[in-house]
Structures are given as structure tokens and as C-alpha cells.
Amino acid sequence: MINYYLDDSCPDFPKFKRRDVATWIHTVAAGYGKRIGEVTFVFCNDERILETNRQYLHHDYYTDVITFDYTEQDKISGDIFISIDTVGSNAREFGNPFMEELMRVMIHGILHLCGQDDQTPEQRKTMTEKENKALSKLR
């Protein structure tokens, strides 16, 4: 089950077709041999994601997405925190539509739950390629 939660820090819920996005996420996960368990997207602002980053990961910086992985075997589960503020600023910086950047960040979290990593430059390049491939399935 895919859940969407609007943190108190975020004034507006991003508008997208939840059923279409859920179907897309199921399709992407299946491509990695995974099934969807309980996945919750938490939409928040920059201050909330910074607080989460400090509290749980001991990182003192803003980010667009933080994924907490509770996956067991082939059933992915987790909480994916997304800063709507950073998604917006990244969209402007990279010249992408807001919704495309939001979908990229959402699938980035799902890819982490599917076992994909982005710690090294090579892994980041591969992750971006996988995000692009997933985004092409949404269009």
C-alpha cells in the first residue's frame, strides 16, 4: 500500500494522480523483483527535512529526499520524506517542471527501497540513469 502524508510544515499537498503514480511505482518495483509493502511518502518543508536529517542521520544539511528502509526480502516498505521546498528549487535550478522533479525524487526513494545506492559518483550516475528509465515509463 502506498500512503501520502502532508506534514504540518508543508502548506500545500502536491497535486498528482495518486492511482497513476501508485501503478507506476508498482511497475518500477516489479522491474527489480520487488513487491510493494507499506510505503509512505511524507511531504514536508526544508526545515522539517533538515530536522529529520539531523535527528536520524546526524547530517547537518538540507536535502530533497530521505528514505527510511524497512524492506523485508522482496517486499519493499519504508518512509520517504520529501522536501517540497528543495524539489521546487531543484526544478528551477535544473530547468525542469516541478512535477517532473517531484516524480524523480519519489522514484529515487523507491529505487533505494529496491536496493539501489548512490554513495559513489559511479552509483549516482547509475541511479540517475535508472530514474530516467523509470520516468520514461510514467509519461
C-alpha positions in Angstrom: 0.0 0.0 0.0 1.2 3.5 -0.9 0.3 6.3 1.5 0.8 10.0 1.1 1.1 12.2 4.2 1.3 16.0 4.3 3.5 17.1 7.3 2.2 20.1 9.2 5.2 22.0 7.9 4.1 21.8 4.3 1.3 24.2 3.4 0.1 22.5 0.1 -0.2 18.9 -1.0 1.4 18.3 -4.4 -1.3 17.6 -6.9 -0.9 14.4 -8.9 -3.0 11.4 -9.9 -2.3 9.1 -6.9 -3.6 6.0 -8.6 -1.5 6.5 -11.7 1.6 7.2 -9.6 0.9 4.1 -7.4 0.6 1.9 -10.6 3.9 3.4 -11.9 5.7 2.7 -8.6 4.4 -0.9 -8.5 5.7 -1.3 -12.1 9.1 0.1 -11.3 9.5 -2.1 -8.2 8.4 -5.2 -10.1 11.2 -4.5 -12.5 13.6 -5.1 -9.6 11.8 -8.2 -8.5 10.1 -6.3 -5.6 6.6 -6.0 -4.4 5.1 -3.1 -2.5 4.5 -3.5 1.2 3.8 -0.3 3.2 5.4 2.8 1.6 4.6 6.2 3.0 5.6 9.5 1.3 5.9 12.3 3.8 5.8 15.7 2.1 7.4 18.5 4.2 9.4 21.7 4.0 13.1 22.3 4.2 13.2 22.9 7.9 11.5 19.6 8.7 13.7 17.6 6.4 16.8 19.3 8.0 15.5 18.4 11.4 14.9 14.8 10.3 18.3 14.6 8.7 20.0 15.9 11.9 17.9 13.7 14.2 18.1 10.3 12.4 21.1 10.5 10.1 23.3 13.0 12.0 23.7 15.1 8.8 23.6 18.8 9.1 22.4 19.8 5.6 19.2 20.2 3.5 18.3 17.5 1.1 15.4 16.7 -1.2 14.7 13.2 0.0 15.4 10.9 2.9 14.5 7.2 2.7 14.0 5.0 5.8 14.1 1.4 4.6 12.0 -1.3 6.3 12.2 -3.7 3.4 12.0 -7.4 4.1 13.1 -9.8 1.4 11.2 -8.9 -1.8 8.5 -6.7 -0.2 9.6 -3.1 -0.1 8.5 -0.9 2.8 9.6 2.4 4.1 9.1 6.1 4.8 10.2 8.6 2.2 10.5 12.2 3.4 10.4 14.7 0.6 11.1 18.5 0.9 8.7 20.3 -1.4 10.9 23.4 -1.0 14.0 21.7 -2.2 12.2 19.9 -5.0 11.0 23.4 -6.2 14.4 24.9 -6.0 16.0 21.9 -7.8 13.3 22.1 -10.5 14.2 25.8 -11.1 18.0 25.2 -11.0 17.8 22.3 -13.5 15.1 23.9 -15.7 12.7 21.0 -15.1 8.9 21.2 -14.4 8.1 20.9 -10.7 6.1 17.7 -11.2 8.9 16.0 -13.2 11.3 16.8 -10.4 8.8 15.6 -7.8 8.4 12.3 -9.6 12.1 11.9 -9.9 12.6 12.3 -6.2 9.7 10.0 -5.4 11.1 7.2 -7.6 14.6 7.9 -6.2 13.3 6.9 -2.8 11.6 3.8 -4.3 14.9 2.8 -6.0 16.6 3.0 -2.6 14.0 0.6 -1.2 14.7 -1.7 -4.2 18.3 -1.9 -3.1 19.8 0.8 -5.4 22.5 3.0 -3.9 24.1 6.4 -4.8 27.1 6.8 -2.5 29.8 6.9 -5.1 30.0 9.1 -8.3 29.5 5.9 -10.4 26.5 4.8 -8.3 25.0 8.4 -8.6 25.4 8.2 -12.4 23.7 4.8 -12.5 20.9 6.0 -10.2 20.2 8.9 -12.5 20.0 6.6 -15.4 17.6 4.4 -13.5 15.5 7.4 -12.5 15.4 8.5 -16.2 14.3 5.0 -17.3 11.6 5.0 -14.6 10.4 8.5 -15.5 10.0 7.4 -19.2 7.5 4.8 -18.0 5.4 7.5 -16.4 5.0 9.6 -19.5 
